[in-house]
Each structure stands twice: as C-alpha cells, then as structure tokens.
Amino acid sequence: MRRLIVGAGAVGTELARLLLSRGEMVRLASTSGRAVPGTESLRLDAVDATALTAAAAGCRTIFLLVNPPYTTWPETLPPVVDAAIEAARRSGADLVMGGNLYAYGPVDGAMTERSPLASTEGKGMLRAELWRRAQAATLRGDVRAVEVRSSDYYGPTAGANAHLGTKFFGPLVASETARVTGDPLMPHSWSYIPDFAATLAAAADDERSWGRAWHVPSGEPRTMRDIAAETNIVAGSTGDLERVNPTLVALAKLVSPFLREVDAVRYEFERPYVLDASETELALQLRPTPWREALEATVEANLRARRRALR
C-alpha cells in the first residue's frame, strides 16, 4: 500500500516512520524535498493541484500536514486545501487532514469531536472554513475526507515554535529559565507527536471517518508549571519557569505580526484548555502514550541536543 504525505515537519516525518514500520510505501512531499530514510521524497509546491495529483497517483491516501507560518495562513492555506481536495478528486485517493483546535474558539468545559466550530478569531474561522470545504466535497461524493485535530503538540521532534518545544525543554534541562506566555498554572491538554501520527494512520483506515473529525488521544491536562517540575526530576536539573510579562507581550505585538497571531489565541492559556478524545479512543481503539513515557522520551531528546551543542 502506498501513501502520500504532504508536509515534512515533525508530524509528517513521524507519520512516515510509523507507516514505514508497518511495511507501507511512503511518498513524502514538501517544498524542501526533505527525505526520511525509506521514503520516496519529492519537492513539490502544495498549491499545485496538477503536481499534487501526479504525486498521489497509485496512493490510497493523501495526508495533508502542511504547517506554514501563522502570518501567512490567509494566503497559503486556502489554495493548499483546495489543491488537496482537487488532487484527491482526480486521483481517487482519500484525504486525511491534520488540524488543530482553533476552530472551536474559547470553550467552557472540554472540547469534544462534536463541539461546534464557533471561533470568532481569524485563524479559527479560517480552519473551520477549510474543513467545511473538505466536508462539503465529501457530502457531494467528490472525495472522502477526514480531519484529525490535535491540541498543542510536544515530543522528541517538537521544534522551537511549539509551546512545549525546544524553547521550553532546552532551558529546563540546562538548569536555566524557560520563558512562557500565558498562565503556567492553567491546566492544558497536550498531544504527543507519535499519538498524532497514530491517530492519522487509524483515521485513514476507518470507513466511519469520512466527513467527520477525530481528536488525538491526549491524556489528562497538565499545567506548564507541573511539566517543568517533572522535567527537572527526569533530567536531574534545576530549571525554572517564568511567565513573560503580559505588558511586554502587548507592546511587542505592535511590531511583531507573529506575536499578534499568538496573542490572538491567548485564551488557550488563560482558562482550562481541555481536549476530550473519548469518542475517538473508543471508535479507533487508541490510547494516549503514558505521560511519563512520553515525557522521558522528550526530555532525553533535549538532553541529547544539549550534549551535542556542548561538544
């Protein structure tokens, strides 16, 4: 069986490794042409429906996992999603889209797979609109599409832009201070990158998926303060956590388009942000990786990176 993955970031490369471990053939397409050993790597512009259709030839599934910078979403994401829908229609491949929780907006209580897409913030409304396009194409019978929604992700390959990425774990394992935006005492659901990949793979093979969304099983919510304390225990470090002064963020966003976009979804860290994936877990027979196991793998990756930097 052959699959096409569009996007060679942390999630796309993790999914490629998972599918390869199952004996499947994987084409990995990205603007960089980044290769993962064992895959067929392609350099491809994801807005080019013709090129995407050619790449999808003979593939059962197109996994759409592009993650452009926040500031470019309005220009880049609509043509990418439209091209993916068209490529799925022409090639006959199923379409599995990687998504997030922005479309729900601020929610009182947990977000479930059936929560309304009620965001009034720009990125959230855009994500909702793009999913509705794929869902409408499914209802018309043009394609078979599903979206897998993740909370903020973490893991050994999470980079600098992730809330629980190298800018969080790197200073902690070095016994330095990690600086975070938002309330570090607020409970928050976190999705482990390998669990995101596993959910994408399971969704692609389940006939109940088409026209609906699944959630990545993510375990109990945790505060950033608690995660920092556990990281110190695992790493044997004495790192600390400090919240960036909200006034400084307010000033910085006046000159930083990226910080303006981050600040627009600050509600994620000003109230409990809870992902409920119980429907997905039951239907797809998935469970989140045990927290301590996932944390230890993430901390070890950051320790290795520190040792390399000190050579």
C-alpha positions in Angstrom: 0.0 0.0 0.0 1.3 3.5 -0.9 0.5 6.7 0.9 1.4 10.3 0.1 2.3 12.7 3.0 2.3 16.4 2.1 4.5 18.2 4.7 7.8 17.1 6.1 7.5 18.7 9.5 7.5 17.0 12.9 4.2 15.3 12.4 4.7 14.4 8.7 8.1 12.8 9.4 6.8 10.9 12.4 3.8 9.6 10.4 6.3 8.5 7.6 8.3 6.5 10.1 5.2 4.9 11.5 3.9 3.8 8.1 7.3 2.5 7.1 7.4 0.4 10.2 4.2 -1.2 9.1 5.7 -2.2 5.8 3.9 0.5 3.7 5.3 2.6 0.9 5.5 6.3 1.6 5.9 9.3 -0.7 6.9 12.4 1.3 6.3 15.7 -0.5 7.4 19.1 0.7 8.7 22.4 -0.6 12.2 21.4 0.7 12.2 17.9 -0.6 13.3 16.7 2.8 14.0 13.0 2.9 13.2 10.4 5.6 15.2 7.2 5.1 13.0 4.6 3.3 10.6 7.1 1.8 10.3 8.4 -1.8 10.9 12.1 -1.3 9.5 14.8 -3.6 10.0 18.5 -3.9 6.5 19.9 -4.5 4.5 23.1 -4.2 1.4 22.1 -2.4 -0.8 24.7 -4.1 -0.2 23.0 -7.5 -3.1 20.6 -7.9 -1.7 19.1 -11.0 1.6 18.3 -9.4 -0.2 17.0 -6.3 -2.4 14.8 -8.4 0.6 13.3 -10.1 2.3 12.7 -6.7 -0.9 10.9 -5.5 -1.0 8.5 -8.4 -1.3 5.0 -7.1 -1.7 6.2 -3.5 -4.5 5.2 -1.3 -4.3 8.3 1.0 -3.2 11.9 0.8 -2.2 13.1 4.3 -2.2 16.9 4.3 0.2 18.0 7.1 1.5 21.4 6.0 2.1 24.0 8.7 3.0 27.4 7.3 3.8 30.4 9.5 0.8 31.9 11.3 1.2 35.2 9.5 0.8 33.5 6.0 -2.3 31.4 6.8 -4.9 33.5 5.0 -2.8 33.5 1.8 -1.3 30.0 1.9 -3.8 27.6 3.5 -6.9 28.1 1.3 -5.1 27.3 -2.0 -3.3 24.3 -0.4 -6.5 22.8 0.9 -8.3 23.4 -2.4 -5.4 21.8 -4.3 -5.5 18.8 -2.0 -9.3 18.3 -2.4 -8.9 18.6 -6.2 -5.9 16.1 -6.2 -8.0 13.7 -4.1 -10.9 14.0 -6.5 -8.8 13.4 -9.6 -6.6 10.6 -8.2 -9.3 8.8 -6.2 -7.1 8.9 -3.0 -8.7 9.6 0.4 -7.8 12.9 2.1 -6.7 13.0 5.7 -6.2 16.5 7.0 -4.1 17.3 10.1 -5.9 20.0 12.1 -5.9 21.8 15.5 -8.5 23.1 17.9 -8.6 26.8 16.9 -11.9 26.4 15.1 -13.7 25.7 18.4 -12.7 29.1 19.9 -12.9 29.6 23.6 -15.0 26.8 25.2 -16.4 26.3 28.7 -15.6 22.7 29.5 -13.9 20.1 27.3 -13.8 20.2 23.5 -15.3 17.1 22.0 -15.3 15.8 18.5 -18.9 17.2 18.2 -18.3 20.7 19.6 -19.5 23.5 17.4 -16.9 25.3 15.2 -17.7 28.7 16.9 -14.4 30.6 16.7 -14.6 34.3 16.0 -10.8 34.7 15.7 -9.2 34.9 12.3 -7.2 31.6 12.4 -10.0 29.7 14.0 -12.6 30.9 11.4 -10.2 30.0 8.6 -9.6 26.5 9.9 -13.4 26.0 10.2 -14.0 27.2 6.7 -11.3 25.0 5.2 -12.7 21.9 6.9 -16.2 22.8 5.7 -14.8 22.8 2.2 -13.5 19.3 2.5 -16.6 18.1 4.3 -18.8 19.6 1.6 -16.7 17.8 -1.1 -17.3 14.6 0.9 -21.0 15.1 1.1 -21.1 15.7 -2.7 -19.3 12.4 -3.3 -16.3 14.1 -4.8 -13.8 12.9 -2.2 -13.6 11.1 1.1 -12.1 13.5 3.7 -11.5 13.4 7.4 -9.8 15.8 9.8 -7.7 14.8 12.8 -7.5 17.5 15.4 -4.6 17.9 17.8 -4.0 20.1 20.8 -0.6 21.8 21.1 1.9 19.1 20.5 5.1 18.0 22.2 7.6 15.2 21.7 11.2 14.5 20.8 11.0 16.3 17.5 8.9 19.3 18.6 10.8 22.4 17.5 11.2 26.0 18.7 7.7 27.2 17.7 5.9 24.6 19.8 4.8 25.7 23.3 6.4 22.6 24.7 9.3 22.6 22.2 13.0 23.2 22.4 12.5 26.7 23.9 10.6 25.1 26.8 12.6 21.9 27.5 16.0 23.2 26.3 16.5 25.8 29.1 14.9 23.4 31.7 17.3 20.5 31.1 20.2 23.1 31.2 19.0 24.2 34.7 18.1 27.6 33.2 14.8 29.5 33.0 12.3 28.8 30.3 10.0 31.8 29.5 6.4 31.2 28.5 3.4 33.3 27.5 0.2 32.6 29.3 -0.6 31.4 32.8 1.8 28.5 33.7 -0.7 27.3 36.3 -3.6 26.7 33.9 -4.5 23.1 33.0 -3.9 22.4 29.3 -4.2 19.3 27.1 -1.0 18.4 25.2 -0.8 16.0 22.3 2.2 13.7 21.8 3.5 13.8 18.3 3.6 9.9 17.9 0.0 9.8 19.1 -0.9 12.4 16.5 0.7 10.1 13.8 -1.1 7.0 15.1 -4.4 8.8 15.0 -3.9 10.0 11.4 -3.0 6.4 10.4 -6.0 4.9 12.1 -8.4 7.5 10.7 -7.2 6.8 7.2 -8.2 3.1 7.5 -11.6 3.5 9.2 -14.7 3.7 7.0 -16.5 5.8 9.6 -14.1 8.6 9.2 -15.4 10.3 6.0 -16.9 13.7 6.5 -16.1 13.9 10.2 -13.4 14.8 12.7 -11.4 12.8 15.2 -9.4 14.0 18.2 -5.8 12.9 19.1 -6.0 11.0 22.4 -4.0 13.3 24.7 -4.4 12.2 28.4 -5.1 14.4 31.4 -4.5 18.1 31.1 -1.3 19.4 32.8 0.0 22.8 33.7 3.3 24.1 32.4 4.5 24.6 36.0 3.9 20.9 36.7 5.6 19.8 33.5 8.6 21.9 34.3 8.8 20.3 37.8 8.6 16.8 36.3 11.2 17.7 33.7 13.6 18.6 36.4 13.0 15.2 38.1 13.6 13.3 34.9 16.6 15.3 33.8 18.2 15.8 37.2 18.1 19.5 36.5 17.1 22.6 38.4 15.4 24.6 35.7 12.8 27.2 36.4 9.8 28.7 34.6 8.9 32.4 34.2 5.9 34.0 32.6 6.7 36.7 30.1 5.1 40.0 31.4 1.8 40.4 29.5 2.5 44.1 29.2 5.7 43.3 27.3 3.7 40.9 25.0 1.2 43.7 24.4 3.9 46.1 23.3 5.9 43.5 21.3 2.8 42.5 19.2 2.6 46.1 18.0 5.7 45.5 15.9 5.6 41.7 15.5 3.0 40.1 13.2 3.8 36.7 14.6 3.2 37.7 18.2 -0.1 39.4 17.2 -1.2 36.0 15.9 0.0 34.2 19.1 -1.7 36.8 21.3 -5.0 36.3 19.4 -5.3 32.8 20.8 -4.0 33.6 24.3 -7.3 32.3 25.7 -5.7 28.8 25.4 -3.6 29.7 28.4 -5.9 32.0 30.3 -8.5 29.3 31.1 -8.5 25.5 31.3 -8.0 24.2 27.7 -9.2 20.6 27.7 -9.4 18.2 24.8 -11.8 15.2 25.1 -10.9 12.4 22.7 -13.1 9.7 24.3 -15.2 9.1 21.2 -12.0 8.7 19.1 -10.4 6.4 21.6 -13.4 4.1 21.7 -14.1 4.1 17.9 -10.5 3.8 16.7 -9.2 1.7 19.7 -6.5 4.2 20.5 -5.0 5.3 23.8 -2.5 8.1 24.5 1.1 7.2 25.3 1.6 7.1 29.1 2.6 10.6 30.2 5.8 9.6 31.9 7.0 7.6 29.0 6.3 10.4 26.6 7.9 13.0 28.8 11.0 10.9 29.3 11.5 10.5 25.6 11.0 14.2 25.1 13.5 15.1 27.8 16.1 12.7 26.6 15.9 14.2 23.1 16.5 17.6 24.5 19.4 16.3 26.7 21.0 14.8 23.6 20.6 18.1 21.8 22.3 19.9 24.7 25.2 17.4 24.7 25.7 17.9 21.0 25.7 21.7 21.5 28.4 21.4 24.2 30.9 19.4 22.1 
